[in-house]
């Protein structure tokens, strides 16, 4: 994902603020699911994908993306070391817009995919954690004592704590 951020960031087609303004079609200062789907439908992002993108980028859980959240998603960790080249003219910007939008769509799609994978891993870890706790709570009391935990570690891991 960092590589996609660097590719997008290295092209000075749009600054983060310019990109945000371009995508914020209703001018409300937030990017919505509808805006993502409308702008990126030509790049294979459907309504479901747009929702996943919002979920992945929305840090304050308000259902939309602010410019701060957008900037965090676009800016690579080593942004200060990337040569951004010269600022493009209006004509050049128009010509590069499609490729830039495709690169942005790829980054957003990768972000959503990573978000989904992390959610599945968290769920799997929670299920494994619940199973692990149940195996320690042999009396089904809803809690385990330090001594119970110690006995379980000794019998299942082979060492004492």
N, C-alpha and C positions, 0 to 999 in steps of 0.2 A: 504494500500500500504506500509505503514511503517513496518507492520509485515512481509510482503514479503521481504522487503529490509533487515530486521534484520535476517531472516532465511538464506538468501543468504550470507549475510556478516559474519554470525557466523561460517560458514564452511570455513575453510582455504584451500579449494581446489585450488583456484587461487586468487592471488591478483588482484586488479583492472587493473593494468598494464599488468599482465599475461593474464587476461581474454580478455582485449582489443587486445592484440597481437594475441591471439588465434582466435578471431573473424575477425580481419583485414587480411583476406586471401590474398588480393593482395598487402599488405604491404605498402599502400599509406598513412597510418596515419589517415585515416578516415574510418568510417563504413558506407557502402552504403545500399540501399534498397536491392540490389541483394545479398549482403553478408548476411544480416539478413534472407532473404527468403531461400537462399541456406542452411545455417546452421541450421535453425529452422523449415524447412519443415516437418521433422519427428515429430515435436512437435505441428503440427497443425497451424503454422503461414504461411499463404499464401502471395501472392504478395500484396494484398490489406492491410492485417495486417501489413506487413513489412513497407509499406508506412505510415500507421497510427503511427507506432512506431517511424519512422524517424521524422514525423511531431511533435510528442509529445516530443521528446528528443532534437530536433534541436533548440537550443536557438538563434543561429545567422542566421538562415534561409538560410544556404548555401546548403541545400539538403543532408547533411551527418552529421554524429556524430563524434565529436572530442573526444579525451581521457578525456578532461575536462567535456564535456557534459555527457559522459558515466559515469564518476566517480560520478557526481552529481545525476544521476539516480540510481546508485547502492548503494551509501553510505547512510545509515540511519542517521537521525539527531543526535542520541545518540551513534554514532559509537565508541567513546572513552570508553564507558561503557560496550561494548559487549565483552565477553570473546571469542576470536577467536580460542582458543585451539592450538594444535601443528600443525606445518606445515606437510603436508602429504608427504610420499615418492612417487617416480615416479609410482610405482605399485599401491599404494593406490589412487593416483590422477587419474590414468587410470580407476580404478574401480568406482570412485565417479563421474567421468566426466559426465556420462549420467544423473544422478540425479541432478547434479549441473546445467547442461544445461536445464533440465526440470524446475528447480526452476527459472532460469534466464528467460526462455520463459514465465513462469507464471507472473513474475514481469513485463516483457516488454508488455505482453498482457494487464495486469491491467493498466499499464501506458497509453497505447494507448486508452483503454476504458474510462479512466478518462478524457483524453484529448478530446475525442469525446463528452462526456457528458458535459464538460465545454463549448465546442464550441456551443452546442445546447442551453445551458442555456444562454450564452452570446447573441446568436441570439434572443432567446425568450425575454430577457430583453430589447434588442434593439428595438424589435417590440413593446413591451409594452411601452417603453420610447417614441417611435415615436407616438404611439396612445395617450399617455398622453400629449405630447406636442401639438398635433393637437387639443385635447379637450381644451387646454388653449388658443391656438391661434385662437380664434373664428373669427377674422377678416382676417385670412389667410395672414398675413403680413410676416411670416417667422421668427418672433421674438415676444417675449412677454415683456411687461413692468413690472416693480416691482409692480405697482398698479394692473395690470391684474392678475399677479401671486397671489397677496394678496386676490383679490376678488375670484379667483378660490379656494384657500385654504379655505376661509371662507365658501363658498357655498358647497364644497365637503367634507371638513374635520370638519367643525363646529367650527373653532377657528380663531382668527385673529393673524396676525404676524406683 
